[in-house]
């Protein structure tokens, strides 16, 4: 086959270039692919799908307003539907990191839809007399209103999916909160022994943090619903007829199923990208909580012989090529790495959003390249954490009780009964003689076995008030503790 049969020549304002005959893209895409051969990473599929929906809505609006023949409009819509289904994914060859505020992605989409529409109408690719990328597909539009609108649509969908993933993790943590409600253990502050808690309380705190993230993400979706579609180049709407502006939003709502609305001030939305910084900040907040939770899970499960080992994480894979039997906390490690990636991406997004100048932010491709993949991978990581880790966690009840009894923290619960000074002496003596507080209390006859048991019940040690006070009223009023000490103990409890 000759070169002539493999290529078609296309022309733009800079001259002519050969385009593969089989390609749905055209000369603008070829130039962009050459100019931005930098990262080797393509534009995110969610953004392409959303942009195709924007183009379909524009075609329908232009047709309803008498600006576009019905057969051309319907061919463009059909081509857009194929893009949404992912059938032409290999035709979007422009690098994700591109200059021009997304113009190259917009032109890539215009050319692919035009050539597919030409084909649907019985023509040959490149025959732009039938359907033109700019005159028909891009009619009444600018990159500066289609690209930001598509980015918002893609972000909405991924934010909502992440919110659902967080709800799944919240549910998994709440199940463990209930399952571990009666498991009394040693609390820790600054990695040092602290007052008793239940394992259920720890998991309940994890669940509350995730619940906050879920709700914040769910609500921030509302901030993305306003779009500047119809604003064209700088938000003023030049070359976009009023009829089109009205219909395009209606069509886009219908096609996407999202509650989109045209911004009252489209100049504002064309200039300013702060909503993406806001969304990214909330995603980062979720990543911060996830990293903290995963760190706690890894610490609580560490060992098993040389660490707390208060919980057991599900074994997912062999942990070492040299140490037989070793199993590592790989899921929390993975989620932590994803969380750090999100935190770093948030800084990039903040810089990109701050870099808009006057009537446009030219750095939205960088925002899209960091925000959309971040939302996607975090949702995947959260679901893996819930399903492959949290759901299978079990409690090592004996180990929890062992660390609690071997520490001196239980002496705090005795302050209302023995007084602060005597309790302090007990703690010192326990350390010197390598005995537990329980042993010393019983040996010295300070409390009976029954009284000790009442004070150290799980429900007594992990709620407000003086442990055992209801059952041991007489002991509180006895010689062991003055009213002053009782009050002091109350503040410690």
Secondary structure, DSSP 4 states (H G I P E B T S, - for coil): --HHHHEEEEEETTEEEEEETT-SS-HHHHHHHHHT-SS--BPPHHHHHHHHHHHHHHHHHHHHTTSS-HHHHHHHHHHHHHHHTTTTGGG--SBSS-SSTTHHHHHHHHHHHHHHHHHHTT--TT-TTTS-IIIIITTT--HHHHHHHHHHHHHHHHHHHHHHHHHHHHHHHHHHHHHTTT-EEEEEETTEEEEEEEHHHHHHHHHHHHHHHHHHHHHHGGGG-EE-TT-TTTSS-TT--HHHHHHHHHHHHHHH-S--EE-S-HHHHHH--HHHHHHHHHHHHHHHHHHHHHHHHHHHT--SSSS---EEPPP-S---SSSTT----HHHHHHHHHHHHHHHHHHHHHHHHHT-BTTB-TTHHHHHHHHHHHHHHHHHHHHHIIIIIGGG-EE-HHHHHHHHHHSSGGGGGGHHHH-HHHHHHHHHHHHHHT--HHHHHHHTTSS-HHHHHHHT-HHHHTSSS-TTTTT-HHHHTSTTS-HHHHHHHHHH-
